[in-house]
Amino acid sequence: MSYREDTTWIYLTFEKEVELKNPTTIMGVDINFNNVTYTIIDANGKLVSMGVLPFSELKRALTRKIIAEKIQRKYSKKW
């Protein structure tokens, strides 16, 4: 527990017992600006599936944010 700026913060920790399972496949995911790439391999390391999912919205949003910030810096004192 801590107290900062007239606010009390309480931290709680939970524990839960889980049953461990023996996985038959492993999946790796790579999230980029342009796509999401995934690879699935079996327990022996043999490739099961691999794919690329196009994803352009994150890059588009970042580009628009950069443009907006440039405009705000350029015209910040002209209002």
LUMMI-98042 format. One line per 2 residues: number of its first residue (from 0); their letters; for each residue x negated, y negated, z of N, C-alpha, C. Coordinates in nm, 2 decimals. Layout:
N
NUM> a> X:Y:Z:X:Y:Z:X:Y:Z  ... $
***
This chain:
79
0> ms> -0.08:0.12:0.00:0.00:0.00:0.00:-0.09:-0.12:0.00  -0.05:-0.23:-0.08:-0.12:-0.35:-0.08:-0.03:-0.47:-0.09 $
2> yr> -0.08:-0.58:-0.06:0.01:-0.70:-0.05:-0.07:-0.81:-0.13  -0.01:-0.86:-0.24:-0.07:-0.96:-0.33:0.03:-1.06:-0.37 $
4> ed> 0.00:-1.19:-0.36:0.08:-1.30:-0.40:0.23:-1.28:-0.36  0.25:-1.26:-0.23:0.39:-1.25:-0.18:0.46:-1.13:-0.23 $
6> tt> 0.39:-1.03:-0.28:0.45:-0.91:-0.33:0.39:-0.78:-0.26  0.47:-0.69:-0.22:0.42:-0.57:-0.16:0.41:-0.46:-0.27 $
8> wi> 0.30:-0.39:-0.29:0.29:-0.29:-0.39:0.27:-0.15:-0.31  0.35:-0.06:-0.35:0.35:0.08:-0.28:0.31:0.18:-0.39 $
10> yl> 0.21:0.26:-0.37:0.17:0.36:-0.46:0.21:0.50:-0.41  0.28:0.57:-0.49:0.32:0.71:-0.45:0.25:0.81:-0.54 $
12> tf> 0.22:0.92:-0.48:0.16:1.03:-0.55:0.25:1.16:-0.54  0.28:1.22:-0.65:0.36:1.34:-0.64:0.27:1.46:-0.69 $
14> ek> 0.30:1.58:-0.63:0.24:1.70:-0.67:0.35:1.80:-0.70  0.32:1.88:-0.80:0.41:1.99:-0.85:0.33:2.11:-0.89 $
16> ev> 0.37:2.22:-0.85:0.30:2.34:-0.90:0.37:2.38:-1.03  0.28:2.42:-1.12:0.33:2.46:-1.26:0.27:2.59:-1.29 $
18> el> 0.34:2.66:-1.38:0.29:2.79:-1.42:0.21:2.77:-1.55  0.08:2.82:-1.54:-0.01:2.80:-1.66:0.03:2.90:-1.77 $
20> kn> 0.03:2.86:-1.89:0.06:2.94:-2.00:-0.06:2.96:-2.09  -0.07:3.07:-2.16:-0.18:3.10:-2.25:-0.14:3.04:-2.39 $
22> pt> -0.20:2.93:-2.43:-0.16:2.87:-2.56:-0.20:2.96:-2.68  -0.11:2.96:-2.78:-0.14:3.04:-2.90:-0.19:2.94:-3.01 $
24> ti> -0.16:2.81:-3.00:-0.21:2.72:-3.10:-0.25:2.59:-3.02  -0.33:2.51:-3.09:-0.38:2.38:-3.04:-0.35:2.28:-3.14 $
26> mg> -0.30:2.16:-3.10:-0.27:2.05:-3.20:-0.35:1.93:-3.16  -0.42:1.87:-3.26:-0.49:1.75:-3.25:-0.42:1.64:-3.32 $
28> vd> -0.41:1.52:-3.27:-0.34:1.41:-3.33:-0.43:1.29:-3.33  -0.44:1.22:-3.45:-0.52:1.10:-3.46:-0.43:0.99:-3.51 $
30> in> -0.41:0.88:-3.43:-0.32:0.77:-3.47:-0.40:0.66:-3.52  -0.38:0.62:-3.64:-0.45:0.51:-3.70:-0.36:0.39:-3.74 $
32> fn> -0.41:0.29:-3.80:-0.32:0.18:-3.84:-0.24:0.22:-3.96  -0.29:0.30:-4.05:-0.22:0.34:-4.17:-0.15:0.47:-4.17 $
34> nv> -0.19:0.56:-4.08:-0.12:0.69:-4.08:-0.14:0.76:-3.94  -0.07:0.87:-3.93:-0.09:0.96:-3.82:-0.13:1.10:-3.88 $
36> ty> -0.25:1.14:-3.84:-0.30:1.27:-3.89:-0.29:1.38:-3.79  -0.25:1.50:-3.82:-0.24:1.60:-3.72:-0.31:1.73:-3.78 $
38> ti> -0.36:1.81:-3.69:-0.42:1.94:-3.73:-0.38:2.04:-3.62  -0.33:2.16:-3.67:-0.29:2.27:-3.58:-0.38:2.39:-3.61 $
40> id> -0.45:2.44:-3.51:-0.53:2.56:-3.52:-0.49:2.67:-3.43  -0.51:2.79:-3.46:-0.48:2.90:-3.37:-0.59:2.92:-3.27 $
42> an> -0.57:3.02:-3.18:-0.67:3.05:-3.07:-0.80:3.09:-3.13  -0.81:3.15:-3.25:-0.93:3.19:-3.31:-1.00:3.08:-3.39 $
44> gk> -0.94:2.96:-3.39:-1.00:2.85:-3.47:-0.96:2.84:-3.61  -0.87:2.93:-3.65:-0.82:2.93:-3.79:-0.72:2.82:-3.81 $
46> lv> -0.73:2.75:-3.92:-0.64:2.64:-3.95:-0.50:2.69:-3.98  -0.40:2.64:-3.91:-0.26:2.68:-3.93:-0.19:2.57:-4.02 $
48> sm> -0.21:2.45:-3.98:-0.15:2.34:-4.06:-0.22:2.21:-4.04  -0.21:2.12:-4.14:-0.28:1.99:-4.13:-0.20:1.90:-4.22 $
50> gv> -0.18:1.78:-4.17:-0.10:1.68:-4.25:-0.12:1.54:-4.21  -0.08:1.45:-4.30:-0.09:1.31:-4.28:0.05:1.25:-4.29 $
52> lp> 0.09:1.17:-4.19:0.21:1.10:-4.20:0.19:0.95:-4.22  0.23:0.89:-4.33:0.21:0.75:-4.36:0.27:0.66:-4.25 $
54> fs> 0.20:0.56:-4.21:0.25:0.47:-4.11:0.19:0.33:-4.13  0.27:0.24:-4.19:0.22:0.11:-4.23:0.27:0.00:-4.14 $
56> el> 0.37:0.02:-4.06:0.43:-0.08:-3.98:0.34:-0.15:-3.88  0.25:-0.07:-3.82:0.16:-0.12:-3.72:0.06:-0.22:-3.79 $
58> kr> 0.01:-0.19:-3.90:-0.08:-0.28:-3.97:-0.01:-0.40:-4.02  0.11:-0.39:-4.06:0.19:-0.50:-4.11:0.22:-0.60:-3.99 $
60> al> 0.25:-0.54:-3.87:0.28:-0.62:-3.75:0.16:-0.70:-3.71  0.04:-0.63:-3.71:-0.08:-0.69:-3.67:-0.12:-0.80:-3.76 $
62> tr> -0.10:-0.78:-3.89:-0.13:-0.89:-3.99:-0.04:-1.01:-3.97  0.08:-0.99:-3.94:0.17:-1.10:-3.92:0.14:-1.18:-3.79 $
64> ki> 0.10:-1.10:-3.69:0.06:-1.16:-3.56:-0.07:-1.25:-3.58  -0.16:-1.20:-3.66:-0.29:-1.28:-3.69:-0.25:-1.41:-3.76 $
66> ia> -0.16:-1.40:-3.87:-0.12:-1.52:-3.94:-0.05:-1.62:-3.85  0.04:-1.57:-3.77:0.11:-1.66:-3.68:0.01:-1.73:-3.58 $
68> ek> -0.09:-1.66:-3.53:-0.18:-1.72:-3.44:-0.27:-1.83:-3.51  -0.31:-1.80:-3.64:-0.38:-1.90:-3.71:-0.30:-2.03:-3.74 $
70> iq> -0.17:-2.01:-3.77:-0.09:-2.13:-3.79:-0.07:-2.20:-3.66  -0.05:-2.13:-3.55:-0.04:-2.20:-3.42:-0.16:-2.28:-3.38 $
72> rk> -0.28:-2.22:-3.41:-0.40:-2.30:-3.38:-0.42:-2.42:-3.47  -0.39:-2.40:-3.60:-0.40:-2.51:-3.69:-0.31:-2.63:-3.66 $
74> ys> -0.19:-2.60:-3.62:-0.09:-2.71:-3.60:-0.04:-2.72:-3.46  -0.13:-2.68:-3.37:-0.09:-2.69:-3.22:-0.07:-2.83:-3.17 $
76> kk> -0.14:-2.93:-3.22:-0.13:-3.06:-3.17:-0.04:-3.15:-3.26  0.02:-3.10:-3.36:0.09:-3.18:-3.45:0.24:-3.20:-3.42 $
78> w> 0.29:-3.13:-3.31:0.43:-3.14:-3.28:0.46:-3.27:-3.22 $
***
